[in-house]
Amino acid sequence: MISQEKNIPVPLTGRTLDLAKDAEGLQWQKMGGMAVHEDADWNQEVCRVSCMTLKEAKAFAAADDRITFFFYVKHYAVMSRHQILHAGDVVFFTGVPILGTEPGADTYEKPAANQSIFSISAAPDNSWVSIQAKLKVPDHAGDKSLSYLWPGLQPGGRHSPAVHGGLQPVLSFCVPQEAGISDLPVTPESGWWISGQYLHAEHRQQATYTCYGGPRMEVSPGDVLTSSIVYDASTKTWIQTIHNMANKRSVSYPMSLKQQVGQNLEKNTLHFFLKNLAQHAGAHLGQCLSLFNVVAKVAQPQSNLGQDLLGLPHVDSVSLSEDQTTLSIGRIILYSPSLNAG
């Protein structure tokens, strides 16, 4: 099914949540007096820029998911092959850092959510009615990996997520030998692809889950995707829509979810998840993965919405609309090989 993209409007006016000056934006892990060792793999270098402030370097690295760490030259530094770097020079890298002592430079690692899972709950008497997030299809460094990345909605409070399941547009990577293992209605092929999905367990005591899905869409590294889940009150239907900004293609997956007594099944937990990267030996992504331009709306105003995000190192630019119903987040980083290697 091909549909038009449904964007969730971002409020024109809002208030930025107060953050301490030393905690604005992403909180990088600093390793003072360290730079990339001369015997490290310098092929992991993404780029280098001169005459930057540290604040500019952090903003530059935060905007590029290829970059997992960088070192910033404070005075001067003599690097491999007798390269001389000067104050304000910054070298950006992907992958995991191999560092050595360098008094003239400091290294900064990009933060990421613990265990690549991040949730935001509405109040028990409230519920989310829409969520939209963008993600960029990454290059895949592992040749044995099966990975999944999604923003989603699931029940919370008195409802068990294990029973009632979750709505989740899932970006997936599969290799040929993994084809056919999925319960999705369409067998995945190798490469990146995405579709709207619903994960459901029939019985509370069972660990077996059933995954229902809509039409899938093949995507390519570098494509920017907009994924949204919107509740249509007129039809009592949740609609998942994924739009590829690179080629203007989109897919949609509507689904009606009811409780046994017939009421609409509320969703009061936003769930951002990256799964399965570490289940195969040697399988990994060399870059960070994140969701950005996240816009989520609740049914009823909630004055403390987003307050629990204050100070989280992997969350950037949080704001709440004046009517206290729409939460906007600039970026949520779920994975960094620097901090999640294991």
C-alpha positions in Angstrom: 0.0 0.0 0.0 1.3 3.4 -1.0 0.2 6.4 1.1 1.0 10.0 1.5 3.3 11.0 4.4 1.5 12.3 7.5 3.6 14.7 9.4 2.9 15.6 13.0 3.1 19.4 13.2 5.8 20.9 15.5 4.4 23.6 17.7 5.4 27.1 16.5 5.8 28.2 20.1 7.1 26.2 23.1 9.3 26.4 26.1 12.7 24.9 26.3 13.1 22.8 29.5 15.7 24.3 31.8 19.0 22.5 31.8 22.1 23.4 33.8 24.7 25.2 31.7 27.2 22.4 32.1 24.6 19.7 31.0 23.2 21.3 27.8 23.0 18.9 24.9 24.8 15.6 24.7 27.1 14.9 27.6 30.3 13.6 26.1 32.7 11.3 27.9 36.0 13.1 28.1 39.4 11.4 28.2 41.9 14.2 29.0 45.4 14.1 27.5 44.5 11.3 25.1 44.4 11.0 21.3 44.3 8.2 18.7 47.3 6.1 19.1 49.8 6.1 16.2 49.3 2.3 15.7 45.5 2.6 15.6 43.5 2.2 12.4 43.5 5.7 11.0 41.3 4.5 8.2 38.5 5.0 10.7 38.9 8.8 10.3 35.8 10.4 9.0 37.2 13.9 8.5 39.2 16.7 10.2 38.4 20.4 10.6 40.6 23.3 11.6 39.8 26.4 13.7 36.9 24.9 15.7 35.8 25.6 19.2 35.1 22.6 21.4 31.4 23.5 21.4 31.4 23.6 17.6 33.2 20.2 17.5 30.6 18.6 19.7 27.7 20.0 17.6 29.4 18.8 14.4 29.9 15.3 15.8 26.5 15.1 17.3 24.9 15.8 13.9 26.7 12.9 12.1 26.0 9.3 13.2 29.1 8.1 11.5 31.1 9.8 14.2 31.5 8.0 17.4 34.4 10.0 18.9 36.8 12.8 18.2 40.0 14.3 19.6 40.4 18.1 20.1 43.8 19.7 20.0 44.2 22.3 22.8 47.8 23.4 22.1 49.6 21.3 19.5 50.1 17.6 18.9 52.5 15.5 16.9 50.6 12.5 15.5 51.4 9.5 13.4 53.8 10.0 10.4 55.0 13.2 12.1 51.7 15.1 11.4 51.6 18.3 13.4 48.2 19.5 14.5 47.5 22.9 16.0 45.1 24.4 18.5 41.5 24.2 17.3 42.2 21.2 15.0 39.7 18.4 15.4 39.9 14.8 14.0 36.6 12.9 13.9 36.4 9.1 13.8 34.0 6.2 13.6 34.3 2.9 15.4 36.0 2.2 18.8 38.9 4.4 19.9 42.4 3.0 20.5 44.1 5.8 22.4 47.5 6.9 23.5 48.8 9.6 25.7 48.9 13.1 24.1 49.1 16.1 26.5 48.1 18.5 23.8 44.7 16.9 23.0 41.6 15.5 24.6 39.3 12.8 23.3 35.5 12.8 23.6 33.2 9.8 23.1 29.6 10.1 22.0 27.1 8.9 24.7 24.4 6.3 24.1 21.4 4.9 25.9 22.2 2.0 28.3 21.6 -1.4 26.5 20.3 0.5 23.5 16.8 0.8 25.0 15.0 4.1 25.9 11.5 4.6 27.1 9.3 7.7 27.9 6.1 7.1 29.8 3.0 9.3 30.0 1.1 9.7 33.3 -1.0 6.7 34.3 -4.2 8.5 33.4 -2.8 9.8 30.1 -1.8 8.2 26.8 0.2 9.0 23.7 -1.8 9.6 20.5 1.1 10.1 18.0 4.8 9.7 17.6 7.0 10.7 14.7 10.8 10.3 14.4 13.4 10.4 11.7 16.3 8.0 11.3 19.1 7.6 8.8 19.8 4.2 7.3 23.4 3.3 8.3 26.2 1.5 6.6 26.4 -2.0 8.0 29.9 -3.1 9.1 29.1 -6.7 10.2 28.5 -9.5 7.7 26.8 -11.9 10.2 24.4 -9.6 11.9 20.6 -9.3 12.1 19.6 -6.0 13.6 16.4 -4.0 14.3 15.9 -0.4 15.1 12.5 1.3 15.9 10.5 4.0 17.6 7.3 2.5 18.9 4.3 2.7 21.2 3.2 0.1 23.7 0.8 -0.2 26.7 1.9 0.7 30.2 0.4 1.0 33.6 -2.2 -1.7 34.2 -1.7 -3.2 30.7 1.1 -5.8 30.2 3.3 -5.1 27.1 4.0 -8.8 26.9 0.3 -9.5 26.3 -1.0 -6.5 24.4 2.1 -5.9 22.4 3.5 -2.8 20.7 3.3 -0.8 17.5 6.7 -0.3 15.9 7.9 0.7 12.4 11.0 -1.4 12.3 14.2 -0.7 10.3 15.8 -4.1 9.8 19.0 -5.5 8.3 19.2 -9.1 7.3 21.9 -11.2 5.6 21.0 -14.0 3.2 21.5 -16.9 5.6 18.9 -15.3 7.9 16.2 -15.2 5.3 13.1 -17.1 6.2 13.5 -17.0 10.0 11.0 -14.2 10.5 7.3 -14.5 11.3 6.7 -11.4 9.1 4.1 -11.8 6.3 6.9 -11.1 3.7 10.2 -13.0 3.9 13.1 -10.5 4.3 15.9 -10.4 1.9 19.4 -9.3 2.5 20.1 -5.6 3.1 18.1 -2.9 4.7 14.3 -2.7 4.7 11.5 -1.3 6.8 7.8 -1.9 7.5 5.2 -1.1 10.0 4.8 -4.0 12.6 2.9 -5.1 15.6 4.4 -7.5 18.1 2.0 -9.5 20.2 2.0 -12.4 22.7 -1.2 -14.5 22.8 -0.8 -15.6 26.4 0.8 -13.9 29.4 2.8 -17.0 30.4 4.2 -17.8 27.0 7.6 -16.4 25.7 6.6 -16.9 22.1 5.6 -13.7 20.2 3.8 -13.2 17.0 4.8 -10.4 14.7 2.3 -8.9 12.3 3.5 -6.5 9.6 2.4 -4.4 6.7 4.1 -4.0 3.3 7.9 -3.6 3.5 10.0 -1.1 1.6 13.7 -1.6 0.7 15.9 1.2 1.7 19.6 2.1 1.1 22.4 3.4 3.3 22.1 7.1 3.7 18.4 7.3 3.2 16.5 9.5 5.7 13.2 8.0 6.8 10.3 9.5 8.6 8.4 7.0 10.7 5.1 7.9 12.4 2.4 6.3 14.4 -0.9 8.2 14.6 -4.2 7.3 16.2 -7.2 8.0 14.0 -10.1 8.6 16.4 -12.7 8.6 13.5 -11.9 4.9 12.6 -10.3 3.9 16.0 -7.3 2.8 14.1 -3.5 3.2 14.7 -1.8 4.1 11.4 2.0 3.5 10.9 3.5 5.4 8.0 7.1 5.4 6.8 8.3 7.9 4.2 11.6 7.7 2.4 12.8 11.3 1.9 15.4 10.2 -0.6 13.0 8.8 -3.3 9.6 9.9 -1.9 8.3 6.4 -1.5 6.2 5.4 1.5 4.3 2.5 3.0 1.5 2.4 5.5 0.1 -0.2 7.9 -3.3 0.5 9.7 -4.3 -1.6 12.7 -7.2 -1.6 15.0 -6.4 -2.7 18.6 -9.2 -3.3 21.1 -9.4 -4.5 24.7 -11.8 -7.4 25.4 -14.6 -5.0 26.4 -14.2 -3.1 23.2 -12.5 0.1 24.2 -9.5 1.4 22.3 -6.3 0.1 23.8 -4.3 3.0 25.2 -0.6 3.4 24.6 1.2 5.3 27.3 4.9 4.3 26.7 7.1 5.5 23.9 9.7 2.8 23.3 12.9 3.3 21.3 14.9 0.1 20.7 17.9 -1.3 19.0 18.1 -5.1 19.1 20.3 -8.1 18.1 23.5 -6.4 17.2 25.6 -8.5 19.6 24.0 -11.9 19.1 26.5 -12.9 16.4 30.2 -13.1 17.0 32.0 -10.3 15.2 28.8 -8.6 14.1 28.7 -4.9 14.8 28.0 -1.4 13.5 31.0 0.9 13.3 28.9 4.0 13.7 26.4 5.4 16.1 22.6 4.9 15.6 20.1 7.5 16.7 16.6 8.8 16.2 16.2 12.5 15.6 13.5 15.2 15.3 11.2 13.2 17.6 7.7 14.7 18.1 5.2 13.0 20.3 1.8 14.0 21.5 -0.3 13.0 24.5 -4.1 13.1 24.7 -4.3 15.3 27.8 -2.0 18.2 29.0 0.8 17.0 31.3 2.9 19.7 32.9 5.8 17.4 33.9 6.0 15.7 30.4 9.7 15.3 29.6 11.0 16.4 33.0 12.6 12.9 33.5 14.8 13.5 30.4 16.7 16.3 32.0 20.4 15.6 32.3 20.4 12.3 30.3 23.7 12.2 28.4 22.3 10.7 25.2 19.3 13.1 24.8 19.6 16.5 23.1 17.3 19.5 22.8 14.1 18.7 24.7 11.1 21.1 24.7 7.4 21.0 25.6 4.7 22.9 23.8 2.8 25.7 25.5 -0.4 23.6 25.7 1.7 20.8 27.5 0.7 18.1 25.0 3.6 17.9 22.5 7.1 16.8 23.4 9.9 17.5 21.0 13.4 15.9 21.2 16.2 16.8 18.9 18.1 13.5 19.1 18.2 10.2 21.0 21.3 8.2 20.6 20.7 4.5 21.1 24.0 2.9 20.2 27.7 3.8 20.1 30.3 1.1 19.5 32.6 3.1 21.9 30.3 2.7 24.8 28.3 -0.4 23.9 31.1 -2.7 22.8 30.9 -5.9 24.7 
